[in-house]
Amino acid sequence: MRRYNTLIKSSSKSVSLQLLASMFVSLMFFTATVYAQELKQTIRGKVVDSESRQPLEGVSVYILDTNPLKGATTNEEGKFVIQEVPIGRHILQTSLVGYQAFVQADLLLGTGKEVVLEIALQESAQELDEIIVSDNSVPRLVNIDPVSTREFTVDETRRYAATFFDPARLATSFPGVVGTNDQANHISVRGNSPNSILWRLEDVDIVNPNHLSNAGTFNDRRVQGGGSQSVLSAQMLGNSSLLSGAFPASFGNSIGGVFDMHLRKGNNQQNEYTVQAGLIGLEFAAEGPLKKGSEAAYLANYRYSTVGLLTNVIGLDFGGEAITFQDLAFHLSLPGKNKGELSVFGMGGLGKNVFEAERDSSIWESQRDRYDVTFTNDMGVLGASYALPISEQTFWKSTLAVSALSSNRLSNRIGENYSMQRIAEDEYQESRISFHTFLNRKFNHQQSLKAGLNFNHLNYKLQSREAGIGKSLQTLNSGEGGGQLYQPYLQWAKDFQVPLSLNLGVHATYFSLNDDFSIEPRASLQYELTNRQALSFSYGLHSQLQLPGVYFSTPQSTSNHPNKELGFTRSHHYVLSHHLQWSNTLSLRTEAYYQDLFDVPISQNEASSFSTLNLFDGFVDEVLVNEGSGKNYGLELALEKKLTDDYYALLSSSLYEAKYTGADGIERNTRFNGNYAFSFTGGKEFSWSQDSKQRVLGINLRSVYLGGLRVTPINEEASREQQTTIFIESEAFSKQLSAYFKVDFRLSLTTNKAAYTSVWSLDLQNALNSQNVAFQYYDNLEGKVVTKYQLGLIPILTYRVEF
């Protein structure tokens, strides 16, 4: 077996923490504070109705923490401009009679970029005669959006400690979300496998949008739902969301979480640029108007891995391991004369990892030292969307995208005489044509209807072969094919003239590969207990396709693909949520959930403990049937203080169980049942002005304490006989790894001058250098079961400038 480190781990070998720290301290050192002329910037944007997307005229937009109060009123096109706003953190709020107020509590304003917002307001069913705008006012909590949803911003991705500007790593600060390995961004949501995550971009499903999808895995093979880091840079992201359960009717083909990502629009009035350099990569972003005086705008970003530059160009050696990646993304916004808007977007990433063993057996200490491994991972997305407000009550949008993924892995074992034996070959190709169209009809201020269709044309080609020592390659799975996935849906929302709102929907799923069909009802009910708190209940029936490796598995007892006829894995989701909003900046959300999984593929063999709920990076070598079950249930709490008054904090906690039952009828823990997860994320900012510039020192901390994931005990005697890791399957996932504890730290220095904003930052992943177990395996060179640990202390120094 071969394990290689990711970009982050490999890079740390050449970095001296003491040197970086001393350099950074010298950069932020100051001896005196002189208050200079106040630096200012512009906030502008557009306000629309959330259902019809029609521009709203007469909306008051205020910056609450300015004295005197600064604000503006939207014109007939829904646009507003607030000029001469002091740079720094602000609270923005809107008011319009008949509409719910919008509040953004931690709006960041710097000199390097204008802030351009698009705000969607929800109409209120209650009569509102007077709008009071103040720091302490709390808007009515009418919100028919789904529970179990957490929106995240680009600012949070940059601010939270050791996220490496990756939204998936950011999500591990949220309740119910657990990272499975430090080397990658694989996340388990509410005890489900990372492979159950659905990735969406601009409202359509896409292939796995991550580099090096085999990073952080036990057997060094690709997975379906993550990688070393996101292909999409944080420079491109607009406000996006993670949905963790009981999804509304417009979402399907997932039982374990949805990453709903959106791209921001470029500035359509002036050109702006961002340059970033750090241990992760070199990055350049540009945005601006496509034509002077036009509303059309572009946004583009290119990134190249720093380690790839050092190895390929300069020739530095990182322990025999060469890791490279690069990615490119763009977004074009092209407004039309009829209020319609065309958007064209794309992203692509190339990644490669090569490890060559030393041809000197005297220095081989473990079996990994005698393997050559080459892994490549390439992906891309190209799409376009068109949005059109048809009337004052009706909005239509359609998105078409093509996405594709290709990965290859070759592994050779070096013999005693340095001859090579091919022991593994993996080839995987996935492509999909995705189309999503929907019509939103707003009947009145109380109710609306959304009808749509998600269509995916899926195609797969895969082959995996493996050989024991001195043996020939055997096929693990092989196949080519796919099908069409149709997902029509209907969603009706009603806001009663009492503190009650209702959302009812139905989602249907049909897969042409095996003619499987499912009707899935969805419902959400919210009741306002007071102006500051609400109680919600949501239910949904959800289904998900099997992994391509399951459909095209080739058990040794058969000569075809017996698992191709497997139906969906399905689950009932129940969520009870209580939301308390003490102020615009302080909230408490508590959720209890229960997920009843059924039609889970398990083995035909009545003595087998296998279930697809535990699949991550392995293979299926059994004939399966849809007769398994599982259950996930837990209690989550999130206490959050937005970044105001120069500090923020997020305390998340989860107590949960994740169980499954296989063909042997025994209820067991799933691989991802850690039982508990606690995290604290917070920070403090200190600002001062000196010599016509403003500086902000940011201190950020993230601490995580998790119950260990589950593993199957290893039969050491059998492993020694067969010279490979042999598990005791009758005791599947009966062993829990030790508890996981990690503290991440981030120190940043932001400098605002009249023409630009610059940021120095130092991230310390695992700042206390805690030893957390990653996995265990039998090492045939050492002749014993070996424990491998996750990443230790990793310092990442980054510099960014916006102008």
Secondary structure as the mmCIF struct_conf table of DSSP 4:
data_model
#
loop_
_struct_conf.conf_type_id
_struct_conf.id
_struct_conf.beg_label_comp_id
_struct_conf.beg_label_asym_id
_struct_conf.beg_label_seq_id
_struct_conf.end_label_comp_id
_struct_conf.end_label_asym_id
_struct_conf.end_label_seq_id
HELX_RH_AL_P HELX_RH_AL_P1 LEU A 7 SER A 11
HELX_RH_3T_P HELX_RH_3T_P1 SER A 12 SER A 14
HELX_RH_AL_P HELX_RH_AL_P2 LEU A 17 MET A 28
BEND BEND1 THR A 31 THR A 31
HELX_LH_PP_P HELX_LH_PP_P1 GLN A 37 LEU A 39
STRN STRN1 LYS A 40 ASP A 49
TURN_TY1_P TURN_TY1_P1 SER A 50 SER A 52
STRN STRN2 PRO A 55 PRO A 55
BEND BEND2 GLU A 57 GLY A 58
STRN STRN3 SER A 60 ILE A 63
TURN_TY1_P TURN_TY1_P2 LEU A 64 ASP A 65
BEND BEND3 THR A 66 PRO A 68
STRN STRN4 LYS A 70 THR A 73
TURN_TY1_P TURN_TY1_P3 GLU A 76 GLU A 77
BEND BEND4 GLY A 78 GLY A 78
STRN STRN5 LYS A 79 PRO A 86
BEND BEND5 ILE A 87 ILE A 87
STRN STRN6 GLY A 88 SER A 95
TURN_TY1_P TURN_TY1_P4 VAL A 97 GLY A 98
STRN STRN7 TYR A 99 TYR A 99
STRN STRN8 VAL A 103 LEU A 109
BEND BEND6 THR A 111 LYS A 113
STRN STRN9 VAL A 115 LEU A 121
HELX_LH_PP_P HELX_LH_PP_P2 GLN A 122 GLN A 122
STRN STRN10 GLU A 123 GLU A 123
HELX_LH_PP_P HELX_LH_PP_P3 SER A 124 SER A 124
BEND BEND7 ALA A 125 GLN A 126
TURN_TY1_P TURN_TY1_P5 ASP A 135 ASN A 136
BEND BEND8 ASP A 145 ASP A 145
BEND BEND9 VAL A 147 SER A 148
STRN STRN11 THR A 149 PHE A 152
HELX_RH_AL_P HELX_RH_AL_P3 VAL A 154 ARG A 159
BEND BEND10 TYR A 160 TYR A 160
TURN_TY1_P TURN_TY1_P6 ALA A 161 ALA A 162
TURN_TY1_P TURN_TY1_P7 PHE A 164 PHE A 165
HELX_RH_AL_P HELX_RH_AL_P4 PRO A 167 LEU A 170
HELX_RH_3T_P HELX_RH_3T_P2 ALA A 171 SER A 173
BEND BEND11 PHE A 174 PHE A 174
TURN_TY1_P TURN_TY1_P8 PRO A 175 GLY A 176
STRN STRN12 VAL A 177 GLY A 179
BEND BEND12 THR A 180 THR A 180
TURN_TY1_P TURN_TY1_P9 ASP A 182 GLN A 183
BEND BEND13 ALA A 184 ALA A 184
STRN STRN13 ILE A 187 VAL A 189
TURN_TY1_P TURN_TY1_P10 ARG A 190 GLY A 191
HELX_RH_3T_P HELX_RH_3T_P3 PRO A 194 SER A 196
HELX_LH_PP_P HELX_LH_PP_P4 ILE A 197 ILE A 197
STRN STRN14 LEU A 198 LEU A 201
TURN_TY1_P TURN_TY1_P11 GLU A 202 ASP A 203
STRN STRN15 VAL A 204 ASP A 205
BEND BEND14 VAL A 207 VAL A 207
STRN STRN16 ASN A 210 HIS A 211
TURN_TY1_P TURN_TY1_P12 SER A 213 GLY A 216
BEND BEND15 PHE A 218 ASP A 220
BEND BEND16 GLN A 224 GLY A 225
BEND BEND17 SER A 228 SER A 228
STRN STRN17 GLN A 229 SER A 230
BEND BEND18 VAL A 231 LEU A 232
TURN_TY1_P TURN_TY1_P13 ALA A 234 MET A 236
STRN STRN18 LEU A 237 LEU A 237
BEND BEND19 ASN A 239 ASN A 239
STRN STRN19 SER A 240 LEU A 243
BEND BEND20 GLY A 245 ALA A 246
TURN_TY1_P TURN_TY1_P14 ALA A 249 SER A 250
BEND BEND21 ASN A 253 ASN A 253
BEND BEND22 ILE A 255 GLY A 256
STRN STRN20 VAL A 258 MET A 261
STRN STRN21 LEU A 263 LEU A 263
HELX_LH_PP_P HELX_LH_PP_P5 ARG A 264 ASN A 267
BEND BEND23 ASN A 268 GLN A 270
STRN STRN22 GLU A 272 GLY A 278
BEND BEND24 LEU A 279 ILE A 280
STRN STRN23 GLY A 281 PRO A 289
BEND BEND25 LEU A 290 LYS A 291
TURN_TY1_P TURN_TY1_P15 LYS A 292 GLY A 293
BEND BEND26 GLU A 295 GLU A 295
STRN STRN24 ALA A 297 SER A 305
HELX_RH_AL_P HELX_RH_AL_P5 THR A 306 LEU A 309
HELX_RH_PI_P HELX_RH_PI_P1 LEU A 310 ILE A 314
BEND BEND27 PHE A 318 PHE A 318
TURN_TY1_P TURN_TY1_P16 GLY A 319 GLY A 320
STRN STRN25 GLU A 321 PRO A 335
TURN_TY1_P TURN_TY1_P17 LYS A 337 ASN A 338
BEND BEND28 LYS A 339 LYS A 339
STRN STRN26 GLU A 341 PHE A 355
BEND BEND29 ARG A 359 ARG A 359
HELX_RH_3T_P HELX_RH_3T_P4 SER A 361 ILE A 363
BEND BEND30 SER A 366 SER A 366
HELX_RH_3T_P HELX_RH_3T_P5 GLN A 367 ARG A 370
STRN STRN27 TYR A 371 PRO A 389
BEND BEND31 SER A 391 GLN A 393
STRN STRN28 THR A 394 ILE A 414
TURN_TY1_P TURN_TY1_P18 GLU A 416 ASN A 417
BEND BEND32 TYR A 418 TYR A 418
STRN STRN29 MET A 420 LYS A 442
BEND BEND33 ASN A 444 GLN A 446
STRN STRN30 GLN A 447 GLU A 466
TURN_TY1_P TURN_TY1_P19 ILE A 469 GLY A 470
BEND BEND34 LYS A 471 LYS A 471
STRN STRN31 GLN A 474 ASP A 495
BEND BEND35 GLN A 497 PRO A 499
STRN STRN32 LEU A 500 PHE A 511
TURN_TY1_P TURN_TY1_P20 SER A 512 ASP A 515
STRN STRN33 ASP A 516 THR A 530
TURN_TY1_P TURN_TY1_P21 ASN A 531 ARG A 532
STRN STRN34 GLN A 533 GLN A 544
HELX_LH_PP_P HELX_LH_PP_P6 LEU A 545 LEU A 547
HELX_RH_AL_P HELX_RH_AL_P6 PRO A 548 TYR A 551
TURN_TY1_P TURN_TY1_P22 PHE A 552 PHE A 552
STRN STRN35 SER A 553 SER A 553
TURN_TY1_P TURN_TY1_P23 GLN A 556 SER A 557
BEND BEND36 SER A 559 ASN A 560
HELX_RH_3T_P HELX_RH_3T_P6 PRO A 562 GLU A 565
STRN STRN36 THR A 569 GLN A 581
BEND BEND37 SER A 583 THR A 585
STRN STRN37 LEU A 586 SER A 603
BEND BEND38 GLN A 604 ASN A 605
TURN_TY1_P TURN_TY1_P24 GLU A 606 ALA A 607
STRN STRN38 SER A 611 SER A 611
HELX_RH_3T_P HELX_RH_3T_P7 THR A 612 ASN A 614
BEND BEND39 PHE A 616 ASP A 617
BEND BEND40 GLU A 622 GLU A 622
STRN STRN39 LEU A 624 THR A 644
TURN_TY1_P TURN_TY1_P25 ASP A 645 ASP A 646
STRN STRN40 TYR A 647 THR A 661
TURN_TY1_P TURN_TY1_P26 ALA A 663 ASP A 664
STRN STRN41 GLU A 667 ASN A 669
TURN_TY1_P TURN_TY1_P27 ARG A 671 PHE A 672
BEND BEND41 ASN A 675 ASN A 675
STRN STRN42 TYR A 676 GLN A 690
TURN_TY1_P TURN_TY1_P28 ASP A 691 SER A 692
STRN STRN43 LYS A 693 LEU A 706
HELX_LH_PP_P HELX_LH_PP_P7 GLY A 707 LEU A 709
STRN STRN44 ARG A 710 VAL A 711
HELX_LH_PP_P HELX_LH_PP_P8 THR A 712 PRO A 713
STRN STRN45 ILE A 714 ILE A 714
HELX_RH_AL_P HELX_RH_AL_P7 GLU A 716 GLN A 722
TURN_TY1_P TURN_TY1_P29 GLN A 723 GLN A 723
BEND BEND42 THR A 724 THR A 724
STRN STRN46 PHE A 727 PHE A 727
HELX_RH_3T_P HELX_RH_3T_P8 GLU A 729 GLU A 731
TURN_TY1_P TURN_TY1_P30 ALA A 732 PHE A 733
STRN STRN47 LYS A 735 GLN A 736
HELX_LH_PP_P HELX_LH_PP_P9 LEU A 737 ALA A 739
STRN STRN48 TYR A 740 ASN A 752
BEND BEND43 ALA A 754 ALA A 755
STRN STRN49 THR A 757 GLN A 765
TURN_TY1_P TURN_TY1_P31 ASN A 766 LEU A 768
STRN STRN50 VAL A 773 ASP A 779
TURN_TY1_P TURN_TY1_P32 ASN A 780 GLY A 783
STRN STRN51 LYS A 784 TYR A 789
STRN STRN52 ILE A 794 GLU A 802
#
